Amino acid sequence: MKLPIIKNVVEFIDQNDEDFVLEAIEVLEHISLAKGLKDDELDTIGELLSNMYGAVEVAKDIKSGTPQKDALNGFMKRVMGSIDN
């Protein structure tokens, strides 16, 4: 996951609407099912999806009142904690 990408998508959600991101996620998930994709292409799609899902989670935290910096840090800690387990 890339924090700058997550921050950028969070800004997009703030300026537009979360539904755009959710629809983009659906498109990427559908594309990932296409036959003939190479492993590196699937890795790229997976990275984009994880960043977009992360941004949606961070945006929800911010919407519920958590400052952006705290929401980002909290999300990254949860991600790192799940990797360590």
Buried (B, 14 or more C-beta within 10 A) or exposed (E): BEBEBBBEBBEBBEEEEBEEBEEBBEEBEEEBEEEEBEEEEEEBBEEBBBBBBBBBBBBEBBEEEBEBEEBBBBBBEEBEEEEEE
